[in-house]
Amino acid sequence: MKETRVKKHHNPVHRDLGKSKLFFPEELLSNNFKPTLSMKRTNAGSSGSSRLSSRSNSSNGRSQSNNGRSSNGSRSASSSSRKTQATSSGSASEDLEKVLKNTMKDIYYAEKQLVKALNKMSKAANNEELKEGFEQHREETEGHVEKLGQAFELLGMRAAGKNCPAMDGLIEEGAEAIEEYEKGPARDAALIVAAQKVEHYEIAAYGSMHAFAEVLGHDDCAQIFQEILDEESTTDEKLTMVAETVNQEAMDASETEDEEEMEEA
């Protein structure tokens, strides 16, 4: 059996160290050892790290400053948005106030014209209950004109109306009914139609004015408009009740005329 020899691999460094004597400079062995160049480089590296850290802090400071400016910008934008909303709200309130005042002028004109028209309608009616209803509402309408004057005063306005084509047209319909039909149930029915159209116009106007006044904080005006609205609604209901009687009278009169014509034939 052959003996296996293991070759030993010598480290060249170890070989060199084994052959030569180690030399250490006296400075290294001295207690007064001073930093070498390599150590200075280490310190320089440490100083560089400090400068990097300082730069990082400076960068963070600028970032925080930018964040501060961004925050200030957000606050500025929010403030600007609130100012815009306030301006928009103020403008809307002023516009609604204008709508209220214009509607008051319309209805003031309408009520004054209606006082004259109701007097004519009362004289033209045949049914006694209808005649009394027109007369009673004429007196109420005169009171409406006075109450509207109070509302104008509460708003610091002079009581004045402006032409209202809608009311002029409704009153004209009543005048046409008087001319087109002879005095009797048919004319009464036509007069009721014209009168209820007027009432519905006024109910819409006073209902809207009441709502506007409440929203705008004109509580005293809102109360006045509600009082007038209640009277207009009551008048409309009375006209409906009278219409039932008048319509029946118109039917009875028509049947009587038909019978008379048949007898004459």
C-alpha positions in Angstrom: 0.0 0.0 0.0 1.5 3.2 -1.2 1.8 6.1 1.3 -0.1 9.2 0.0 1.8 12.4 0.5 -0.2 15.5 1.0 1.4 18.6 -0.5 1.4 21.5 1.8 0.5 24.9 0.2 2.5 27.6 1.8 1.0 31.1 2.0 3.6 33.4 0.3 3.0 36.0 2.9 3.7 33.7 5.7 6.8 32.5 3.9 8.0 36.1 3.5 7.3 36.9 7.1 9.1 33.9 8.2 12.2 34.8 6.3 12.3 38.5 7.2 12.3 40.5 10.3 9.3 42.6 11.1 10.0 46.4 11.4 7.9 48.8 13.3 8.6 52.5 13.1 9.5 54.1 16.4 6.5 56.5 16.1 4.1 53.6 16.5 5.9 52.5 19.6 6.0 55.9 21.1 3.4 57.3 23.5 3.4 60.6 21.5 1.8 59.0 18.5 0.2 61.5 16.1 -2.6 60.7 13.6 -1.4 59.5 10.3 -2.7 60.5 6.9 -5.1 57.6 6.8 -6.6 58.7 10.1 -6.9 62.2 8.8 -8.8 60.8 5.9 -11.1 59.1 8.3 -11.8 62.3 10.2 -12.3 64.0 6.8 -14.9 61.3 6.0 -16.6 62.0 9.3 -16.6 65.7 8.6 -18.1 64.9 5.2 -20.8 62.9 6.8 -21.6 65.9 9.1 -21.8 68.1 6.0 -24.2 65.7 4.4 -26.2 65.5 7.5 -26.3 69.3 7.6 -27.3 69.4 3.9 -30.1 66.9 4.7 -31.3 69.0 7.6 -31.2 72.1 5.3 -33.2 70.2 2.7 -35.7 69.1 5.3 -36.0 72.7 6.4 -36.7 73.8 2.8 -39.2 71.0 2.5 -40.9 72.1 5.7 -40.8 75.7 4.5 -42.4 74.5 1.2 -45.0 72.6 3.2 -45.6 75.7 5.2 -46.1 77.7 2.0 -48.5 74.9 0.7 -50.4 75.1 3.9 -50.7 78.8 3.7 -51.8 78.5 0.1 -54.5 76.0 1.1 -55.7 78.4 3.8 -55.7 81.3 1.3 -57.7 79.2 -1.2 -60.1 78.2 1.5 -60.6 81.8 2.6 -61.1 82.8 -1.1 -63.7 80.1 -1.5 -65.6 81.3 1.6 -65.5 84.9 0.3 -66.9 83.7 -3.1 -69.7 81.7 -1.3 -70.6 84.7 0.8 -70.7 87.0 -2.3 -72.8 84.5 -4.1 -75.2 84.1 -1.1 -75.4 87.9 -0.8 -76.2 88.2 -4.5 -78.9 85.5 -4.4 -80.5 87.2 -1.4 -80.6 90.6 -3.2 -82.1 89.0 -6.3 -84.8 87.3 -4.2 -85.6 90.6 -2.5 -86.0 92.1 -6.0 -88.4 89.4 -7.0 -90.5 90.0 -3.9 -90.7 93.8 -4.4 -91.6 93.4 -8.1 -94.3 90.9 -7.3 -95.7 93.3 -4.7 -95.9 96.0 -7.3 -97.7 93.7 -9.7 -100.3 92.6 -7.2 -100.8 96.2 -5.9 -101.7 97.3 -9.3 -103.9 94.2 -9.8 -105.8 94.7 -6.6 -106.6 98.4 -7.4 -107.9 97.4 -10.8 -109.9 94.6 -9.3 -111.8 97.0 -7.0 -113.2 98.7 -10.1 -113.9 95.4 -11.9 -115.8 93.8 -9.0 -118.1 96.7 -8.8 -119.1 96.1 -12.4 -119.4 92.4 -12.0 -121.6 92.8 -9.0 -124.1 94.9 -11.0 -124.0 92.5 -13.9 -124.7 89.4 -11.9 -128.2 87.8 -11.7 -127.9 85.4 -8.8 -128.3 87.3 -5.5 -125.7 85.2 -3.6 -123.2 85.9 -6.4 -124.0 89.6 -6.3 -123.4 89.7 -2.6 -120.2 87.7 -2.9 -118.8 90.1 -5.5 -119.7 93.1 -3.3 -118.2 91.5 -0.2 -115.0 90.7 -2.0 -114.8 94.2 -3.4 -114.6 95.5 0.2 -112.0 92.9 1.1 -109.9 93.9 -1.9 -110.0 97.5 -0.7 -108.6 96.2 2.6 -105.9 94.3 0.6 -104.7 97.5 -1.0 -104.3 99.1 2.5 -102.4 96.1 3.9 -100.1 96.0 0.9 -99.4 99.7 1.6 -98.3 98.7 5.1 -96.0 96.0 3.7 -94.4 98.6 1.4 -93.8 100.8 4.3 -92.2 98.0 6.4 -89.7 97.5 3.5 -89.0 101.2 3.3 -90.7 101.6 -0.1 -93.3 103.9 -1.5 -96.6 102.1 -2.3 -96.8 102.0 -6.1 -97.9 99.5 -8.7 -96.7 98.7 -12.1 -98.8 97.5 -15.1 -99.7 93.9 -14.9 -100.8 92.5 -18.3 -101.9 89.2 -16.7 -104.4 90.9 -14.5 -105.5 93.2 -17.3 -106.3 90.2 -19.4 -108.3 88.4 -16.6 -110.4 91.5 -16.0 -111.0 91.8 -19.7 -112.4 88.3 -19.7 -115.0 89.3 -17.1 -115.9 92.3 -19.3 -116.4 90.1 -22.3 -118.7 87.8 -20.4 -120.9 90.7 -19.5 -121.1 91.7 -23.2 -121.5 88.2 -24.6 -124.3 86.9 -22.4 -127.6 88.3 -21.3 -128.3 88.7 -17.7 -129.1 85.3 -16.3 -127.5 82.0 -15.1 -125.2 81.6 -18.2 -123.7 85.0 -17.6 -123.3 84.3 -13.9 -121.5 81.0 -14.7 -119.1 83.0 -17.1 -118.5 85.6 -14.4 -117.6 82.9 -11.9 -115.1 81.5 -14.3 -113.5 84.9 -14.7 -113.5 85.6 -11.0 -111.9 82.3 -10.1 -109.2 82.8 -12.6 -108.4 86.1 -10.8 -108.5 84.4 -7.4 -106.1 81.7 -8.5 -103.7 84.3 -9.9 -103.8 86.2 -6.5 -103.4 83.0 -4.5 -100.3 82.1 -6.4 -98.9 85.7 -6.0 -99.6 85.9 -2.2 -98.4 82.4 -1.6 -95.1 83.1 -3.3 -94.7 86.5 -1.5 -95.3 84.9 1.8 -92.6 82.3 1.2 -90.1 85.0 0.0 -90.8 87.2 3.0 -90.2 84.3 5.4 -86.9 83.3 3.8 -85.7 86.9 3.8 -86.7 87.5 7.4 -89.5 89.9 6.8 -91.8 88.3 9.3 -94.3 91.2 9.6 -94.7 91.3 5.8 -95.1 87.5 5.8 -98.0 87.8 8.2 -99.7 90.4 6.1 -99.4 88.2 3.0 -100.8 85.2 4.9 -103.8 87.1 6.0 -104.6 88.2 2.5 -103.9 84.7 1.1 -106.5 83.3 3.6 -109.2 85.7 2.4 -108.4 85.0 -1.3 -108.7 81.2 -0.6 -112.0 81.7 1.2 -113.4 83.7 -1.7 -112.4 81.0 -4.1 -114.2 78.4 -2.0 -117.3 80.5 -1.8 -117.4 81.0 -5.6 -117.2 77.2 -6.0 -120.2 76.7 -3.8 -122.2 79.4 -5.6 -121.2 77.9 -8.9 -123.1 74.7 -8.0 -126.3 76.6 -7.6 -125.7 78.8 -10.7 -124.8 75.8 -12.9 -128.0 74.1 -11.9 -130.0 77.3 -12.6 -128.4 77.5 -16.0 -129.4 73.8 -16.8 -132.9 74.4 -15.6 -133.2 77.6 -17.7 -131.9 75.6 -20.7 -134.5 72.9 -20.3 -137.3 75.4 -19.9 -136.3 77.1 -23.1 -136.3 73.8 -24.9 -139.8 73.0 -23.6 -141.1 76.4 -24.8 -139.6 75.9 -28.2 -141.2 72.5 -28.5 -144.6 73.9 -27.5 -144.3 76.6 -30.0 -143.4 74.1 -32.7 
